[in-house]
Amino acid sequence: MEVLRWLLGAELVVAGSAVLWREIVGNVFGLGSALLGMRRLVWAWPVGMIGNALLLTVFLGGVFATPQDRDLYGQAGRQVFFFAVSVYGWWNWSRSRRSGVNGEGVAVVPRWAGRRERLVLLALAVAGMAVAYPVLSALGSWGPLPDAWIFVGSLLATYGMARGYVEFWLIWIAVDAVGVPLLLKGGFYPSAAMYLLYGFFCAAGFISWLRTSRAYRRLPAGGSTYAEAIA
């Protein structure tokens, strides 16, 4: 309990501004989830869920009395949806790992989404923005339009990761491009710095998954393993 009390209230002063340790810790868990995801390890999901729980309390600044005292409802709401989608991702990757893909036992095989799947993602993005923006505006979210995209784009990226779409890294980059300036303007400096780091990491993740997807496509049916394909 003492550790929990410290985590909820401890602050770090950076350049004269108070920053919550739970914002830093939550983002570190998020980065850990991304690193595990790049390696297609199932632990990416539970690690990320811990980060979601911590960051939920950060972005509800008016409720949990953060130094910024601002409510980013889109940022907070996405942590809840992240948690829910992560349950699906955890289940899907665990099932794939148990069944064994090409004899490798990996959690997911990266692939490009099909034409129909891309149309579904696009339709969900448009519909999500059409709903999220007015809702966040009505709730009084600080920066409702970029907040809405961060919310919708993050959910699409997480779902794409669960399905093994290579495109999910590109969606994350688009989210980071909007998130960095919004968070800097709002004073959420650790989250802004982490978003910037995520952007570079997502570019590396995209290249990694792209190479892996190409290697799997070269595998003959019932033939070589992935390790042999990239040799």
N, C-alpha and C positions, 0 to 999 in steps of 0.2 A: 504493500500500500504506500509506503514511503517513496518508493521508486516512481509509482504512478502519480503521486502528488507532485513530485519534483518535475516529472515529464510534462505535466499539465501547466505548471506555473513557471518553470525555469526560463530565464531570458538571457540572451547574449547581446551585448551592446556593440554594434558595428558602425563606425563613423558617426557616433552620437545617436544612432537609432536603435531602439530595442527590437530584437528579433527573438521569436520563440524557438526554443530548442526542438519542440515537437514539429515545427515546420521543417527544420533541418533534417531531423531523424526521419520524418515521413517521406521527404524527397529522396533520402538515401535508400530507403526501402524501395521506392519507385524505381530508382536507378538500378538497384539490385535485381528487381523483377525484369527490367529491360535487358540486362546482361544475361540473365538466365534464359529469357525468351529468345535472344539471338542464338543461343546454343541449343534451343528447343528442348529445354529441361522442364519437367512438370512443376518443379519447385517455383517457377516464375509466378505462378498464380497465387499460392498462399502468401508468399513474400509480398507481392503487390497488394494483397488484401489488408495486410497490416498497415502499409503505407496509406491506403485509402481511409482507414479508420482514423488515423492521426490527422490527415489533411482535412477531413470533414470538419474537425473542430477548429482548424485554422481559418478556413474560408467562411465560417459562420462567426465572423469577428464580433458582431453585435451581441451574439448569444453567449459566446465563450470568452468575451472580454479580451480580445487580442490587442496588441499595441496599435494596430491599424484601425480597429473598431469599424471595419467595413464588411458588409455582407455581399459576397459574390455568390449568389444563389446557384448560378450555373456551375461554377467551380465546385461548390459544395454538393450540389445534386448529382454531379457526375461521379463523385466518390461513392455514392449509394448505388448508382447503376453499375459502376465499375465492379463493385463487390458482387452484384447479382450476375453480371456477365462473366466474372471470373469463376464463379461456381460452375457455369457451363463450360468454360475453357478448361478448368481443372479436370472435369469429368471427361471431356472429349479427348484431351491429350493423354489422360491416364488410360482410357480405353484403347487408344491407338498404340500406346507403348506396350500394353499387355498383349495386343494382337500381333505386334511385330510387323514393321514395314520393311519389305525387302530383306527380311532376316536381320535387320540392324537393331530393332528394338527401340527406335527413336519415337519421340512423342508425336511428331507431326512431319509430314512431307510438304515443304513449301511449293506452292504452285500459283500461277497467275489465275485470277478469277476469270470465269467464262463470261461471254457477252451478256447472258441473262443475269448472272450474278452482279456484274458491273452496273447494269440497268437498275437492279434492285438497290444497290448501294447509293446510286444517284438519286433514285426516288425517295429513299429514306432520308438522304441529306436535305433535299428540298422540303419534304414534309416536316422533318425535324426542325428546321430553321423556321418554317411557317408557324409552328406551334411554340417553340422555345422562346423566340424573340418577344412576342407579345406577353407571354406568361412572365418572363423575367422582368420585362418593363413594368408590368402591373405589380410585381412583388417589390419593386424598387431596387433591383440589382444594380450595382455600380458598374456601368459599361455594359448594358444589356446586349447590344449587337455582337461585339467580339466575345462576350461571355457565352452567348447562345452558340456561336460557332465552335468555341472550345468544348462546350458541352456535347454538341451533336457529333463533331468530328472525333472526339475522344471515344465516344461509344462505338462509332463505326470502326475506328482503328482497333479497338479491343475485340470487337466481334470478328474483324478480319484476321486478327492474330489467332483467335480461337479456331477459325476455319482453315488457317494456314495460307491465307492469301499473301502473296508477295507485296501487293499494293498497300497493305496496312502500314508499312514503314513510310510510304509517301504521304498517306493521310496524316500520320503523326507529325511529319515535317511541316505540313500546312497548318496544323494546330499550333505547333511551336512558334511559327512565324507570326501568328496573331497573339499568342500568349505572352511572349517576352515583353513587348511594349506595354500591354495591358497591366501586367504584374509590376513592372517597373514604375509605371505611373501610379499604381495603387500602393506602392511601398512594400510589396511582398518580395523583398530582394532575394532571399534564398530560393524561392520558387522560380523567380525570373532567371536566376543564374542556372538553376537546374534545367529549366526549359531550354536555355541556350545550349547547355551541354547535351541535352537530349537531341537537339537538332543535328549536331555533328555525329552523335552516336547513331541516330536513325539512318543517316546517310551510310554509315559503315554497315549497319544491320541490313539495309536494303541490298547492298552489294553482296553481303554474305549469303542472304537468302536467295538472291538471283543466281549466284553461282551454284548453290546447292540444288535449286530447281532445275537448272540446266543439266547438272550431273545426273539427276534422277531420270530426266527425259532420255538420256543416252543409254539407260539400262535396258537390255533386251529382256523380254518377258521370261521369267524363270531362270535368268542368267546370272550375270555378275552382281556383286554387291555394290553398295554406294562407295565404299572405300576403294574398290577396284576401279570404279568409274572415274574417280578424281585423281587416281594415281598417274 
